[in-house]
Amino acid sequence: MDWRDEGILLHAREHGESACIIDVLTMAHGRHAGLVHGGKSARLGASLQPGAQLSLEWRARIEDHLGTFKPELIKSRAGLLMENRAALAAFNSMAALLITYAPEREPDFELYEASSDLVEDLIQRPWDWPGTYARWEATLLTSLGFGLDLARCAATGKRHDLAFVSPRTGRAVSREAGGPFADRLLPLAPFLCGDGIVSMAGVRSALRMTGWFLRNKVNTAVGHDMPLPDARARLLRAFDRLELPPREANSPMAAVEPWHRRLGLIAGVA
């Protein structure tokens, strides 16, 4: 058995004296693990860093075997991710959630595209990626069979002033229809349904909602009784200390510098 594909390196761990086992999210073969002979060598080790885009050749005698990867570096992102700890925390959270929940060897092109877009935003759009991350968690829920329906109110069919999400159905509810039941509904961040700009308050609200579905729906479905990954908790703590800059300036670059400096300050966050 053998195939060629491209993927994002999520995690690498040592195996034996010179090898390592890598976990990658691939374009056509889903999340996939494999052994890399000589993965601890200086030549290969420099390529096997978090976020690396890899060209992969996988071989195994039987399809169910772990198999071996022959990786070649397409693009390194480790240096750019390491420039600020908040972006690295977001990548680590994404990787941990994928490793925890994404089924092995089941391709999902939409999830792959969303993950690829997020990784690129982490290094190229320092003022926008918190919103991209929140949308990514919503995409993960869809991939796992718990997609949110945020297009219209479940009670009235209206498309405006959506303010809540039903924890039972994952459908949006308008402010008017949901007001009397607000204590039983989850707040909906408007930017998730294309209404309004992204703010850190909105991002934190969005992640409280997606986190609820991960803990109470996905965990139950897969029989996973552990808390959400520590990497996600570290990202939430980082987000508690951050605010997005105002977006009124004519040039987007006006917002980049102060936000980027804030990201650098996050180095001390545990």
N, C-alpha and C positions, 0 to 999 in steps of 0.2 A: 504494500500500500504506500502511495506517496502522493503529495499534492504541493502546489506552490500557491502562496497567497501573500497578503500584506497585512500588517497589524500593528497595534499599539502595545508596547510592553507595559504591563500592569505591575508585575512583581517578579523578582528573581531571588532564588535562595540557593545556598551552597549545597552540593551533593557530592559526597566523597572528597577525594583529595584534589581533583582538578575540574570537576564538572559542576554544573548548576542546572536547576530546573526553572524554567521560565513559564509565566502565565501571560498570555497575550489575548487581546480582543482582535479577532481577525475579521476581514471584510466578508469572506464567503464561508467561513467555517466556525463562526461564533467564538466563544471563549474557549481557548485551547491551551493545554499545558504540554510541555515536552522537555526532554533532556538535551542539554547543549554540552557536548564534549569539549573540554578545554575552556569552558565558560569563565573560569577564574583567571585565565591568562590575561596579561596586560592588553593584548591586542583585542580580544573579545570582550573582556570585562569593561573596557571603556565604552563599548557600544551598548552594553546591556544595562542601561540606566533608565530610571523611571521616565515614562513618556516618550521613549525613543520610537520612531517609526521604522519598522523593520520589514525587509523582504525576507520571506520565510520559505524554506523547503522542509517539509515534514515527511519522515519515512518511518514505517513500522512493518514488521512481518505480518501482524494481524491488526485489523482496524481498532480493536478494543485496547491494544497495548498503549502504554505511555508514548512510545515512539521518540525519535530524536529530531531536533530542529537543527538546520544549518541556517543561521541568521546572517543577514547582511544589512548594515546600517544604511537607511535612506536619509533620515533626518534625526539629529540629536536635539533634544529639548531640555536636557537636564540642567545645563548651565543657566539657561534663561529661567527655568522654574526655580532654581536655587537662588536667584537674585532677590526674590521676596518670598517670605515664608507663608503668606496667606495664599498665594497662588499654588504653592507646593501642597499646602493643607487641602486645598480644593481638589487637586489631582489625587492625593492620597485617599480622600473621601470617596471620590468616584471609583478608584481602583478597588477599594475595600468593599464597596457596595456591589460592584460587578462580581468580584470573587465570591462574595457571600451569597448572592441571589441569582446571578445570570446562569442559567443551566449550561453545562459544558457541551460543546460541539453542536449547538443549535444556532444556526446563523440567523441574525436579525439585522438587516441592512439599515433600518431606521435607527436602531440603537447604536450601531457602529457609526453612522453619520453624525448623530447627535454627540457621541463621545469624541469623535474627531474634531467637530466644530468647537466643543468645549475646550479641548486641549489647545487648539490654536488660539482661542480667545484668551486663555490664561496667559499667553506670552505676547499676544499682539494687541489686545484691547483691554488694557489695565483699568479702564473706567467702566467697562460694560460686563465683565465676566460674571459678577455675582448674579445678575439676572439670568445669564446663560446657564449658570450652574443650577439655579432653581428650576428652570425649564427642563434641564437634563433629568432631574429627579422625577419630574412628571412623565417624561418619555420612558424612563425606567419602569415606572408603574404600568404604563401601557404595555411595554414589552412583557411584563410579568402577568398580564391579564387583568389588571386593575386600573384601566385607563379612566381618566377623569373626563366627564362631559361638561365642558365649560362654555358651550356655544350659546345656550339659552336657558332660561329659568325652567326648572322641572315642573313647577306648579302652574305658571302662566304662559310659558312659551316666549316671553319677552327676552330680547337680547341686550337690553341696557340695564345699568345700575345693578349688576350682579354682585352680590356682597357676601354670599355664603356658599358652602359646599355641604351636601348631605353626607354624613359619615356612613350612612347605610348604602347609598347608591353611587356616591362619587359624582353626583350631578349638581350643577350650579343652581342657586336659588337667589332670587332678587331680594333687594333690601326690603321692599314692601311685603312680599309674601313670606319672607323668613323672619321678619322682625319679631313677631310674637313667639318664635321658637329659637331665638338667637342663642340661648344657653345650651341648646341641643345640636347646634350646627357648628361647622368649622369656618372661621373667617377666610374669605377669598381675597388674595392679593390681586388688584385689578389688572396689573401688567400681564398676568398669566393668560388673560383672555383678550389681550391687545388693547386695554383701556388705560391710558395714562402712562407716565414715565416710571422707570424703575427707581425705587428708593431702597435704602438698606432696611427700613422698617417693613417695606413690602416684601423684600427678600426673606427677612426673618419670619414674617407671617406665612409666606409660601412654604418655607421649610418646616414650620410647625405642622402645616397641613400634610405635606408629603410624608413627613416623619410619622404622623398618626397612621396613615394608610400602610406604611412599611411595617410598623409595629403591630398593628391590630388586624390587618388583612393579609399581607404577604407572609408575615411570620406564621400566622395560623395556618395558612394554606400549605406552606412547605414544612410545617412541623418544626420550625426554628424557634426555640424558646429563649434564646439569648438576646441581650440588649442589642441595639444597633451598633455597628462597628465604632470602636473608640476614635478612629480617624474622623468620622462624621462629627462626633462630639467636639473634637478639637477644632474643627472648622467652625462650628456654631459659636464656640467661645471666641474665636478670632473675629467673627462677624459682629459679636456683641460690642466690639471696640471700634468698629469702622463706620464711617458715614460716606456716602457717595457725594462728590462735589456737585454744585449747581450745574445744570445743563443749559442755562440760558445763553451762555457765551456763543458768539458767532462761530468761532473756530473750536472744533472738538479738542484740539490740542491744548486749549486753555484749561481744560479739565484734567488732562493727563498728569501734569506734573504734581499738583498737590495730592491727588489720589495715589500716584505711584510712590510718593514719599511716605504716605501713610502705610502703604503695603510694606515698605522697608522696615517701618517701626514694629511690625508684628513679629520680628525675629525672636522677641522674648516670650511669646505666647507658648505655653506648654501644649 
